[in-house]
Amino acid sequence: MFMHVLSLRRRDRHGARTVRPPTGPRRRRGRRASALGLAVALLSSGLALGALAAPAQAAARVENPYAGATPYVNPDWSAKASAEPGGDAVADQPTFVWLDRIAAIEGTSEARGLRGHLDTALAQGADLVQLVIYDLPGRDCSALASNGELGPTEIGRYQSEYIDPIADILGDSKYASLRIVTVIEPDSLPNLVTNAGGTEGSTEACATMKANGNYEKGVGYALASLGDIPNVYNYVDAAHHGWLGWDSNLVPAAQEFKKAATANGATVDDVHGFIVNTANYSALEEPHFKVTDTVNGTTVRQSKWVDWNQYVDEKTYAQGLRSVLVAQGFDSGIGMLVDTSRNGWGGAQRPSGPGPTTSVDAYVEGGRVDRRIHAGNWCNQSGAGLGERPSAAPASGIDAYVWAKPPGESDGSSKAIDNDEGKGFDRMCDPTYTGNGRNGHNMSGALADAPLAGHWFSAQFRQLLANSYPPAGDGGENPGEPGDTRAPSVPTGLTVSGTTADSVSLTWSASTDDTGVAGYDVYRNGVKAGGTSTTSYTDTGLAASTSYRYTVRARDAAGNVSAASSAAPATTQASGPGGPSGLKAQYKNNDSAPKDSQIKPGLRLVNGGTSAADLSKVTVRYWFTKEAGATAFSTSCDYAQLGCSTVKSSVTALSSARTGADHYAQVSFSSGSLAAGADSGDIQLRLNKTDWSNFDESDDWSHGTGTSYADMPRITVYVNGSLVFGTEP
């Protein structure tokens, strides 16, 4: 049972308490670290094993700390939520405790400290506690509302007065039965990627922190110190799709995370995962449009709202970033968290379907559920609602949806307020502010009359509750109350969009409902296979060369369910010699001119299986028509994350023409292995005829118009010559 609640940030200051950092040999701290590994480390350091054996055994790490856990409900936040009208509906939700000042460790007369929270968790019978580690030197360099108490150069105080005391408490054997999840320093590393020089939104403070390296040193020290505690699970903050989702930011961000995760004694094994959307408002899913959609020949990426971003929501961003992080050297088992505390965007203004197709901007504007003025707006956003309730393992690669930001705590004051907490006034919290370079010089969209960051903001909490999605069930003005008895319309257009040896991918058209469609249930041979809130689903773990029959039903927030859609039959492909591989091809078009002298496909190979794939046994085929001209071809690898030296390409003519193809370009690999859950990264290919005559790609079997990576069933993948993904022409 995954329960639910929130936290109060502490007010007063506390004297220093220095704790010696751990010494001696280090053990592996990754997702698969075990009690046996801890025992080996203890023996090698000469420590007595007997005295510590029981706590170490209790603290053996699990793959997903949220699976089967009973999370701690913070009474400090719960009391405030319950005091608001209708607040009882969510007051039992688990939220993170923010350790945002040195004083928060010991607590004050108004709020309990870290030991107080841990002791209360034990008394509740909880076995999971969630903490935000948030007090870096020069904190929040691109904003003022949540500036911290430590100056840019005070890395020594951060280590000895902040991290060491936290590590000392968390390492107490009294708490060994608790799984302790930490979110490490929100906003710090992303600021070094985008706001430390060279962009319109850059600040002098961020440039200072990049130059002195104290963000990286601090994050590394926190990871190393807390990672040495066997029941602690570190998750590093990774911003949100509206910050790092562009092609130019994604890989540099992953590289920055890797740099910090290997600084000041840390290793990548100290990182259990990453969290996105911390204290932000980006929608979990945009159900009415995808980044690959096209309107009148213009892609969604080109719309004003998306602005060439590679992602449109946090779920796809989290999953996409995870693949990039694994490619940078993080453990292939890392999990992602998504903060859904304020990204529900429900209420009467929530769109029930796509926008008009008169233009791509109208299509996106009319259908987007994220109703902010600009995706760069972050402070006390008007119209926001509570999002998905905390839950474990809700989607592939995601450990949990969590409420990291306690709903009802202000992001910052809407006007300058004198205080002794080091909190500044940021104009992005002022509803009259006309914006800056980071939000495209748009209005801030902030609520009026907000208190200091971290203080209770009753008007915000009431708005979040009223606009909850899924509805909070408070019996008030929300959709989905008991009077709603009308089922959604039946889903139409159910289509099989692709198959592999062990999976079937489906798409369909959105249903409509008087109060909004909450999601869809997918049935395989009459038995529910899974659910989704979008209009696509991939059913995995299937048998090769087997026929299945699928239907879909729509449901609303009140539990009303539509009749089943028309059935779609599907047959999985034959398995390769070693069984289903789980491999699939993704594609993006790197050439906007379909009738020039070159074909420039971007390819990415994804391993969705449970074991590593030997790339030397893998081939990929891109099917095309030659048109007139020379019969000889030249092929090139312009770029490959794997290295072009490992990528081989050639062109083969078919003995007889097929629909959309009389040739195929084949890609193979000289060596390498692709781990389960990983992808190959970008592979940029180019081919031309030796006389440089033009192609007409518009009718080619494998040609597409999407400019960001997406699954492409018309590009085929083979293992030892056996087809494992895609459909040949």
TIFIDREN-302891 format. One record per residue (C-alpha): residue in one letter; x, y, z. Coordinates in steps of 0.5 Angstrom, whole numbers, plus 500, padded with zeros to 3 digits. Example, Ala and Ser with C-alpha at 12.3 -4.5 7.8 and 13.67 -1.06 7.14 Angstrom:
<nodes>
A525491516 S527498514 
</nodes>
This chain:
<nodes>
M500500500 F503507498 M500512503 H501520503 V503527506 L508534507 S513538511 L515544514 R521548513 R525550519 R526557521 D532558526 R539558526 H543552530 G550552532 A555548528 R556540530 T562537526 V562530525 R568526522 P566523515 P567516514 T574513513 G576506511 P575502504 R569504500 R564499498 R559499492 R553503493 G549502487 R542499486 R545492487 A549493493 S547488498 A548486506 L554481503 G558487500 L557491506 A560485511 V566484506 A567492507 L567491514 L571485515 S577489510 S577495514 G578491521 L571492524 A567487528 L562485524 G558482529 A556488533 L553491526 A550485522 A543486524 P542493522 A546492516 Q542486514 A536490515 A538495511 A540491505 R538495499 V532494494 E532495487 N526500488 P525503495 Y518505494 A516498492 G512495497 A513501502 T509504507 P511512507 Y512517512 V506522513 N509528516 P504531521 D507538521 W504538514 S498534515 A495538520 K496544515 A493541510 S487538514 A485545517 E484547510 P477546507 G477539504 G484538505 D482532509 A482529502 V489529501 A492530508 D494523509 Q499523503 P507522504 T511528502 F518530503 V521533509 W526539506 L532540510 D533547507 R537550513 I542548518 A537549523 A532544520 I537538522 E535539530 G529543529 T525548533 S520550538 E515550532 A517544528 R521537529 G528536527 L531530523 R531525529 G524527530 H521526523 L525519523 D522517530 T515519528 A516515522 L518509526 A512510531 Q507510525 G510504522 A512507516 D519504513 L520509508 V522517509 Q523522504 L528528505 V530534500 I538536502 Y538543500 D543548503 L549548498 P553554498 G551560493 R544556493 D539557487 C544562483 S539564478 A533566482 L532570489 A526567492 S530561495 N537563496 G540560502 E544561508 L551559506 G555564501 P558562495 T565560498 E562556504 I563549502 G567547508 R561549513 Y556545508 Q560539509 S562540516 E556543519 Y550540514 I552534511 D556531516 P551532522 I545529517 A550523515 D551522523 I543521524 L542517518 G547512520 D544511527 S543503527 K536505530 Y534507523 A536501519 S529499518 L527505514 R529506507 I531513507 V530517500 T534523499 V533528493 I540532492 E540539491 P534541487 D536546481 S544546483 L547542477 P542544472 N544552473 L551550471 V548547464 T544553462 N545559467 A552560468 G554564462 G553565454 T545565454 E540570455 G538567462 S545567465 T547570472 E553572475 A552568481 C551562477 A558564473 T561564480 M559557482 K561554476 A568557476 N569555484 G566548483 N562548489 Y556546487 E559540484 K564539490 G558539495 V553535491 G559530490 Y560530498 A553529499 L553523495 A559520498 S557521505 L550519505 G551513500 D556510505 I549509509 P546502507 N539504507 V540511504 Y537512496 N540518493 Y536521487 V540527484 D535533481 A535533474 A530539473 H524538468 H523538460 G522545460 W529547462 L533541460 G529538454 W532541448 D537537444 S543542446 N542541453 L540534454 V547531453 P551536457 A546536463 A548528463 Q555530463 E555535468 F551530473 K556525471 K562530473 A558532480 A557524481 T565523481 A567529485 N569529492 G570522493 A563520490 T562515484 V556513480 D554508485 D552513490 V547515485 H540510486 G537515481 F534522479 I528526480 V525531475 N520536476 T522538483 A517543486 N515545479 Y509545474 S510541468 A505536466 L506529467 E503527461 E500531455 P494527453 H492531446 F499531442 K505528442 V512531440 T512527433 D505530431 T504534425 V499539423 N499541416 G506539414 T509543421 T511539427 V509540434 R516541435 Q516548431 S510550435 K511556440 W509553446 V514547445 D519551441 W523545438 N524542445 Q525534444 Y519533450 V512535451 D511532458 E515530464 K514522463 T517522457 Y523527459 A524522465 Q524516461 G528519455 L533522460 R534516463 S537513457 V542518456 L544518463 V545510462 A549512456 Q554517460 G556511465 F550511470 D548504472 S543501467 G538500473 I537507475 G530509477 M527516476 L522520480 V517525478 D514530483 T507530481 S505535487 R503541483 N502539476 G495536475 W492542471 G485540472 G478543474 A474546469 Q479549464 R482542463 P482541455 S478534454 G481533447 P486536442 G486543439 P483545432 T488543426 T488550423 S495551425 V500547429 D500553435 A492552435 Y493545435 V498545441 E494551445 G487548444 G490541447 R495542452 V493541459 D499545462 R496552462 R502556464 I503562460 H510560459 A514553461 G519557464 N514560469 W516557476 C513561482 N506560485 Q503558478 S496561477 G491555475 A495549478 G492543481 L495537485 G497532480 E498524481 R498521488 P504518490 S505511487 A510506486 A513503480 P507507475 A511507469 S517503465 G524506468 I520510474 D521508481 A515513483 Y511519483 V512523489 W510529492 A517532493 K514540494 P509540499 P503543496 G501549500 E508551501 S510558497 D515558492 G517565494 S514572496 S510576491 K513582494 A519584498 I519582505 D524583511 N526576514 D532573517 E532566513 G536569507 K530569503 G530574497 F525577493 D524574486 R520578481 M518572478 C514571484 D510578482 P504577478 T505584475 Y512582472 T513582465 G518577465 N526576463 G530572458 R528565461 N521565460 G521569453 H519576457 N512573458 M508575464 S510571471 G503568472 A504568479 L499568485 A498575488 D499576496 A504570497 P508569503 L516567503 A518561500 G517555505 H511559509 W504556508 F500559503 S493558504 A490561497 Q495556493 F493550497 R486551496 Q487552488 L491546488 L486542491 A480545487 N484544480 S486537482 Y487532477 P486526478 P480530482 A481529490 G474527491 D473532496 G465532494 G466540492 E466543485 N471538482 P469533476 G468526478 E464527484 P458522485 G453525481 D457523475 T454517472 R456518464 A461514461 P466516456 S465515449 V468509446 P475509443 T476509436 G481507431 L485502435 T491500430 V497496431 S503501430 G508496431 T510489433 T517485436 A518478438 D515480445 S511486444 V505489441 S505497440 L498500440 T495507438 W488509438 S483516437 A482519444 S475519447 T471524450 D467525456 D463530460 T468531465 G474529462 V477522460 A482520466 G485514462 Y484508458 D485500460 V488495455 Y485488454 R489482451 N484477449 G479479454 V483480460 K486487462 A493487460 G495494463 G492502463 T495509460 S493516460 T495517453 T492514447 S498509446 Y500503449 T506497448 D504490451 T510487453 G513480455 L509476450 A511470446 A514470439 S510468433 T503468437 S497472435 Y493476440 R487480440 Y486487443 T481492445 V481498449 R476502454 A476509456 R475511464 D473517467 A475520474 A468517477 G470510475 N465510469 V468506463 S466506456 A464500452 A470496448 S473499442 S473494436 A478489436 A485489433 P489483432 A496482432 T501477431 T508478435 Q514476430 A519470430 S524470435 G531470434 P536464435 G537466443 G529468444 P526475444 S531480444 G527486446 L531491441 K527496437 A529502432 Q528509433 Y528514428 K529522426 N529525420 N536529419 D534532412 S528537411 A529536403 P526530401 K528531394 D535532394 S541528393 Q542525400 I538521405 K540523412 P537518417 G538518424 L538512428 R537509435 L537502437 V534501444 N534495448 G528494452 G530487454 T532484460 S539482458 A545485454 A545485446 D551483443 L552488437 S556484433 K550480431 V545486430 T543489423 V539494422 R535496415 Y533502412 W528501406 F528506400 T527507393 K533509388 E529513383 A533514376 G541515376 A547511378 T546504381 A552505386 F552508392 S556511398 T555511405 S557515411 C557515418 D557523420 Y556521428 A555516432 Q555516440 L558509440 G563511435 C563511427 S569506427 T564501430 V559502425 K559499418 S554501413 S552498406 V547499400 T543492397 A539492391 L532488392 S531482387 S525485385 A521492388 R517492394 T512497396 G516503398 A523500397 D528497391 H534498396 Y536498403 A541501407 Q544496412 V547498418 S552493423 F557494428 S564491429 S563490436 G560492443 S554491447 L548494449 A546493456 A538492458 G534498458 A540502454 D540505448 S546506443 G545514442 D545518436 I547515430 Q547520424 L548516417 R548519410 L548516403 N548518396 K548515389 T555516386 D553521381 W549525386 S543525382 N536526387 F532522391 D525522392 E524520399 S517522400 D514515398 D520511401 W518505406 S522507412 H522515411 G519519416 T518527418 G519527425 T525531427 S526527434 Y527520436 A521515436 D519508435 M520506427 P516500425 R518501418 I526500420 T527493421 V532490426 Y535483426 V539478430 N543473427 G539475421 S532473424 L527479424 V526481431 F523488430 G519492425 T516490418 E519489412 P516492405 
</nodes>
